[in-house]
Amino acid sequence: MSHTAYDHELEEAWEDDLKRRYPETDYDPNGKEKDSFRNYDEPGRDTVREFYRINHEGQTLALVQEKKAQFAPGKHGTMTIWEAMEYLDTLVDDSDPDTDLSQIQHLMQTAEGIRKDGHPDWFILTGLIHDLGKVLCLYGEPQWAVVGDTFPVGCAFSDKIVYPEFFSANPDTQRPELSTPCGIYEEGTGLDNVHLSWGHDEYLYQVVKDHMPEESLYMIRYHSFYAGHREKAYDQLMNDHDRKMFRWVEAFNPYDLYTKSDAPPNVAELRPYYEELIGKYFPDPIAW
């Protein structure tokens, strides 16, 4: 199996595992029973455990600080949003066992689910762009530093994070100053002052933070922070504004998890609408 195929398999395994762990949702965009997305009685793939073993060992405070500097917007030139979508489309691999859809089609499915429910145009656009940070793997980043659940670094790792036992190999657990509930942070500091593990969420947030509304930015930055918005961990680091804004993150996630189906959207037909919408918020190429 090629490197690209294996990375894509890891991503699919992670997404399937999310559906297994969080099957309940008030939103059912396709009118399907939840088990039609996945048989939740099946155990997670072995690749998921291996993915998180590597992820939990490698996601240190130093690594996150290094990656934020390495991938500060502008280090990889400029692209329009549509160009970034087409660039991400090169990740599609024939080995994908679950769907034949391209990345653009998956993003449009998410956006169309949001659009169908009559949400604001910025919410629709968030659905369209939320995964574009995955271009990191086209820059050579390993899969464990692109996808996966995110969590704070610089403080104790919560047992609410998936596979918490794998943090025993993380060097930060040997540093007392990073092993308390607040670690290097002040209680109630607010998540904007907290380093989360590195991946596509944080990268895209940094790229689009000057263009999208704050509600959208919370969705983008924290949609993989399941320990926070689903398990209610790390409340000690949040402030009241975070708690208020997480309602938007919770509203977004069902569209991301459950709009995936094998019925492809018509990209050519929908493109004019989405290019006009992109132009409203991103009038020029932006720094990546």
C-alpha positions, 0 to 999 in steps of 0.5 A, a space after each residue: 500500500 502506498 504512503 498516500 493510501 495508508 494515510 487515507 486509510 488512517 483518516 477513514 478509520 479515525 472518522 469511522 471511530 468518531 461515529 462509533 464513539 459518538 453515535 447520538 445526535 439530534 440531527 439526522 440529515 439523510 433521514 437514516 438510522 444511525 447504524 446505517 452510517 456504521 455498525 456500531 457493534 463492531 470494534 474500532 479498526 486496529 489502525 485507530 489504536 496505532 494512530 493514537 499511540 503515535 499521536 499521543 506520544 508525539 503531540 508535545 507542547 514543544 511540537 505544537 509551538 514548533 509547528 505553529 511557527 513552521 506553518 504560520 500563514 504565508 510560509 506556503 504561498 497564496 491560494 484562493 479557497 477554490 484552489 485549495 479545494 482543488 489542491 486537497 482533491 489530489 488526496 483522493 485515493 482508489 483504496 478508499 473502501 467507504 466512498 468514491 467521493 472526492 474531497 470537494 464532493 465531501 465538503 459540498 455534502 457538508 455545506 449542502 446539509 447546512 444550507 438545506 437547514 437554512 443556516 446563515 451563509 457563513 455557516 454554510 461556507 464553514 462547512 465547505 472549508 472546514 477540512 481544508 487544513 488537511 492540505 498539511 499532508 500535501 506539505 509532507 506532514 504525517 497523518 498523526 499531525 493532521 487529523 485526529 481528536 485534538 486536546 490541550 498540551 502544556 497541562 495534564 492530559 485528561 482521561 476523557 481523551 480517546 486512548 488516554 493510556 498512550 500518553 504514558 509515552 509522551 515526554 510531557 508527562 515527565 515534566 511536573 509543571 505540565 502535569 497539573 490540571 492547568 499546567 502552564 495556564 491560569 485557571 479560566 484563561 480562555 482557550 485562545 490562550 491555550 495550545 491545542 495539539 497540532 492538526 488541520 483545525 488549528 492550521 486552517 484557523 490561523 489561515 482564515 482567522 481574519 476573514 470569517 466570523 468568530 462563530 465560524 472560527 470556533 467551529 473550525 478551530 475546535 471541531 475535533 476537540 471532542 474531549 472539550 465539547 462532547 466530554 466536557 473536559 478542560 472546563 478549568 481552562 475555559 472562560 464563559 465566552 468559550 462555553 457560550 461559543 461552544 454551542 456553535 461547535 456542537 451545532 456544527 459537528 453533526 453536519 460534519 459527521 453524518 452528511 457523508 453518503 454515496 450520493 455525489 453532489 453536482 460540483 459543476 452545478 453548485 460551483 457558481 453558488 459556492 464561488 460567489 459565497 467564497 467571494 463574499 468572505 475571501 475576495 482575494 487569494 489568501 496566505 497559506 
